[in-house]
Amino acid sequence: MVKVVVSKNSEQYLSLKITGHAYSGKPGHDIVCAAVSTLGQTLANALELIAEIPEKELRLSYQSGLLSLSVPETADRHTVDILFRNFVIGIDGIVGSYPKNVKLIIEEVQGHDKNF
């Protein structure tokens, strides 16, 4: 199962962690894994290109079965909010179609940073 954890506090989105595999198809042909990965990578790219957050400030980590990032305190909160909300809408749609393969957790945390 793919586990998608979006961390936020009462004011803003803070981080994202995607772990696991969907196992809905053969490796390299798993459309559920591909869809979740695409949304995660698109969010990371959008945070860099649209919100203008340098990649190193995102603390981006990407490897097989893992994508994680954290948003710095200095980021444009309005833009980050829109990008994360769009991501959550997309993931929620995948969860609705493949609930046995993908789980979305919106985690409320205290303070700014949620380290993975």
Secondary structure as UniProt FT lines:
FT   STRAND          2..8
FT   STRAND          13..19
FT   TURN            27..28
FT   HELIX           31..49
FT   HELIX           55..58
FT   STRAND          61..63
FT   TURN            64..65
FT   STRAND          66..70
FT   TURN            73..74
FT   HELIX           77..97
FT   TURN            99..101
FT   STRAND          102..108
//
